[in-house]
Amino acid sequence: MASQNRIFRLSVTLCLSFLCAGIFTGCGGAAANAIPETTVVELPDGTTQEVTLGAGVASLADSTWTFNQDLGGGSFVRFATVSFGPEGNLTSFEDNTLAPEIFGDTLFFDGEVHATSQQGLSYTAGTFGAETNDATGFTFAGILAAFAAGFEVATGNADATGTFDADNPDRMTGAISIKTNVSFPGFEEANVDDTFDFFGVRIDEQ
């Protein structure tokens, strides 16, 4: 099934995209303006909120979850262990399967600039989180930008919308959409625009 290959295909696509980007050299601006200070997110109940960079979901404060792609029929594949900070802010993907050849085992969402395993290639990423008024659902918007020698060469957006299981507060379900944009003519086929179902399971309190 095509859905069974989504995470693998996304990893390979991101890897190839950033490797292609990494061959470019030159001088350029910094990553200071790559992530906006605020963005508008849509919640599962249809409402919208304007949230600031690093905002979180109180219900997720100081917790760790496994995020898994739901393949249906009881099949799934884990794509990250997700840690949330004291304000419910999404801090990192651990056991990362999204282009680990580039980002390594941990992908940070702290708004800082981080080196990758590819010489001259760095990235910055941040998230914006909000929850519904009744705390039954949430949305996280993630933005990532990659830089080669100071030039922005690729961007990625990931939106995760989910609801907590009414009978099990340690489980959530929802959907994730991921879209990437590589800013080099001729590499358009490297872009990703995909949506898939996921479920999360709480594994630990930090």
C-alpha positions as a printed NumPy array, in Angstrom:
array([[  0.   ,   0.   ,   0.   ],
       [  1.158,   3.51 ,  -0.786],
       [  0.371,   4.671,   2.743],
       [  2.882,   2.199,   4.156],
       [  5.683,   4.019,   2.357],
       [  4.81 ,   7.586,   3.333],
       [  7.264,   8.024,   6.188],
       [ 10.055,   6.314,   4.267],
       [  9.288,   8.348,   1.127],
       [  9.204,  11.578,   3.121],
       [ 12.534,  10.766,   4.758],
       [ 14.182,  10.004,   1.431],
       [ 12.691,  13.082,  -0.222],
       [ 13.831,  15.413,   2.522],
       [ 17.258,  13.825,   2.535],
       [ 17.694,  14.219,  -1.226],
       [ 16.296,  17.745,  -1.15 ],
       [ 18.692,  18.962,   1.509],
       [ 21.662,  17.121,   0.036],
       [ 20.999,  18.824,  -3.297],
       [ 20.66 ,  22.112,  -1.465],
       [ 23.927,  21.541,   0.368],
       [ 26.024,  21.657,  -2.798],
       [ 25.37 ,  25.373,  -3.202],
       [ 27.808,  27.805,  -1.662],
       [ 27.998,  31.539,  -1.158],
       [ 27.241,  34.221,   1.38 ],
       [ 23.817,  35.246,   2.52 ],
       [ 21.609,  36.357,   5.357],
       [ 21.061,  34.622,   8.676],
       [ 18.081,  32.586,   9.832],
       [ 16.774,  35.285,  12.154],
       [ 13.56 ,  35.877,  10.206],
       [ 12.96 ,  32.342,   8.974],
       [ 10.333,  31.528,  11.633],
       [  7.515,  34.075,  12.217],
       [  6.697,  35.333,  15.688],
       [  3.007,  34.424,  15.364],
       [  0.752,  32.33 ,  13.162],
       [ -2.93 ,  31.414,  13.001],
       [ -3.881,  27.782,  13.667],
       [ -7.197,  26.028,  13.136],
       [ -8.372,  23.761,  15.963],
       [-10.353,  20.502,  15.688],
       [-13.587,  22.287,  16.676],
       [-13.252,  24.665,  13.719],
       [-12.173,  27.704,  15.724],
       [ -8.945,  29.578,  15.041],
       [ -6.356,  31.167,  17.288],
       [ -3.378,  33.412,  16.654],
       [ -0.521,  31.947,  18.682],
       [  3.083,  32.914,  19.322],
       [  6.232,  30.981,  18.514],
       [  6.849,  28.361,  21.196],
       [  3.275,  28.397,  22.511],
       [  2.098,  25.031,  23.761],
       [ -0.825,  22.916,  24.929],
       [ -1.274,  22.883,  28.7  ],
       [ -2.668,  19.338,  28.661],
       [  0.662,  18.088,  27.261],
       [  2.982,  19.845,  29.732],
       [  6.052,  17.836,  30.798],
       [  5.061,  14.704,  28.915],
       [  6.546,  12.387,  26.301],
       [  4.581,  10.542,  23.619],
       [  5.24 ,   8.141,  20.78 ],
       [  3.761,   9.389,  17.501],
       [  2.794,   6.654,  15.073],
       [  1.486,   6.671,  11.531],
       [ -1.788,   4.722,  11.495],
       [ -1.746,   2.388,   8.491],
       [ -5.157,   0.88 ,   9.233],
       [ -6.069,  -2.664,  10.096],
       [ -4.079,  -2.459,  13.31 ],
       [ -0.81 ,  -1.736,  11.474],
       [  1.331,   1.284,  12.275],
       [  4.862,   2.644,  12.082],
       [  6.472,   4.878,  14.688],
       [  7.987,   8.059,  13.305],
       [  9.039,   9.978,  16.424],
       [  9.117,  10.185,  20.193],
       [  7.81 ,  13.659,  20.968],
       [  8.745,  15.639,  24.073],
       [  6.744,  18.565,  25.437],
       [  8.093,  21.236,  27.772],
       [  6.652,  22.767,  30.963],
       [  4.225,  24.944,  29.   ],
       [  3.157,  22.09 ,  26.755],
       [  5.483,  23.394,  24.056],
       [  6.768,  20.871,  21.53 ],
       [ 10.528,  20.781,  22.055],
       [ 11.859,  17.934,  19.911],
       [ 11.374,  14.815,  17.851],
       [ 13.528,  12.078,  19.372],
       [ 14.095,   8.734,  17.657],
       [ 13.504,  10.885,  14.598],
       [ 12.708,   9.102,  11.309],
       [ 12.283,  12.251,   9.184],
       [ 15.524,  12.451,   7.198],
       [ 17.712,  11.199,  10.089],
       [ 20.663,  11.208,   7.668],
       [ 20.388,  15.001,   7.779],
       [ 18.976,  15.885,  11.208],
       [ 20.208,  12.966,  13.284],
       [ 18.262,  11.175,  15.989],
       [ 16.842,  14.407,  17.454],
       [ 15.118,  17.192,  15.532],
       [ 14.859,  20.35 ,  17.651],
       [ 11.935,  22.799,  17.516],
       [ 13.362,  25.558,  19.692],
       [ 13.758,  28.372,  17.161],
       [ 17.551,  28.149,  17.357],
       [ 19.946,  27.375,  14.508],
       [ 21.333,  23.841,  14.55 ],
       [ 24.001,  22.189,  12.438],
       [ 23.169,  19.092,  10.425],
       [ 25.372,  16.164,   9.482],
       [ 26.004,  17.816,   6.109],
       [ 28.826,  20.348,   5.994],
       [ 27.574,  23.888,   5.459],
       [ 23.935,  22.948,   5.997],
       [ 21.986,  24.144,   9.044],
       [ 18.339,  24.422,  10.032],
       [ 15.982,  26.182,  12.39 ],
       [ 12.525,  24.987,  13.411],
       [  9.756,  26.137,  15.706],
       [  6.192,  25.226,  16.623],
       [  2.964,  27.008,  17.509],
       [  0.489,  25.121,  19.698],
       [ -3.041,  25.761,  20.936],
       [ -5.898,  23.733,  22.413],
       [ -9.673,  23.957,  22.335],
       [-11.522,  25.731,  25.145],
       [-12.624,  22.396,  26.604],
       [ -9.069,  20.956,  26.31 ],
       [-10.293,  17.98 ,  24.272],
       [ -8.346,  18.834,  21.117],
       [ -5.251,  20.645,  19.942],
       [ -3.265,  21.805,  16.936],
       [  0.472,  22.241,  16.429],
       [  1.886,  24.086,  13.441],
       [  5.578,  23.435,  12.8  ],
       [  7.842,  25.421,  10.496],
       [ 11.366,  24.404,   9.445],
       [ 13.883,  26.241,   7.278],
       [ 17.199,  24.879,   5.996],
       [ 20.204,  27.006,   5.052],
       [ 23.283,  26.431,   2.943],
       [ 26.067,  28.985,   3.477],
       [ 23.52 ,  31.407,   4.901],
       [ 20.967,  31.113,   2.111],
       [ 17.529,  29.66 ,   2.786],
       [ 17.325,  26.653,   0.487],
       [ 14.31 ,  24.68 ,   1.712],
       [ 11.293,  25.085,   3.964],
       [  8.865,  22.661,   5.518],
       [  5.487,  23.011,   7.201],
       [  3.829,  20.349,   9.34 ],
       [  0.394,  20.717,  10.925],
       [ -0.81 ,  18.175,  13.484],
       [ -4.414,  18.304,  14.657],
       [ -5.64 ,  15.819,  17.239],
       [ -8.094,  14.974,  19.969],
       [ -7.597,  13.194,  23.271],
       [ -9.338,   9.864,  23.811],
       [-12.263,  10.52 ,  26.155],
       [-11.767,   7.11 ,  27.8  ],
       [ -7.97 ,   7.169,  27.888],
       [ -6.138,  10.469,  28.53 ],
       [ -2.864,   8.768,  27.594],
       [ -3.929,   8.339,  23.966],
       [ -4.622,  10.806,  21.149],
       [ -5.62 ,  10.493,  17.505],
       [ -5.52 ,  12.906,  14.612],
       [ -3.98 ,  13.811,  11.273],
       [ -0.674,  15.312,  10.186],
       [ -0.08 ,  17.229,   6.973],
       [  3.445,  17.89 ,   5.721],
       [  4.496,  20.18 ,   2.899],
       [  8.025,  21.041,   1.775],
       [  9.369,  23.557,  -0.691],
       [ 12.846,  23.394,  -2.219],
       [ 13.766,  26.729,  -3.758],
       [ 15.857,  25.51 ,  -6.676],
       [ 14.527,  25.331, -10.252],
       [ 14.608,  21.759, -11.47 ],
       [ 14.109,  20.195,  -8.042],
       [ 10.326,  20.604,  -7.906],
       [  9.85 ,  16.826,  -7.854],
       [ 11.606,  16.745,  -4.479],
       [  8.714,  18.53 ,  -2.787],
       [  6.283,  16.734,  -0.463],
       [  2.586,  17.469,   0.043],
       [  1.033,  14.676,   2.106],
       [ -1.491,  14.012,   4.871],
       [ -1.822,  10.892,   7.013],
       [ -3.566,   9.702,  10.177],
       [ -1.597,   9.238,  13.376],
       [ -2.084,   8.186,  16.96 ],
       [ -0.042,   9.12 ,  20.   ],
       [  0.568,   7.221,  23.24 ],
       [  1.932,   8.784,  26.418],
       [  5.006,   6.905,  27.585],
       [  6.51 ,   8.963,  30.377],
       [  6.256,  12.042,  32.527],
       [  9.397,  14.185,  32.316]])
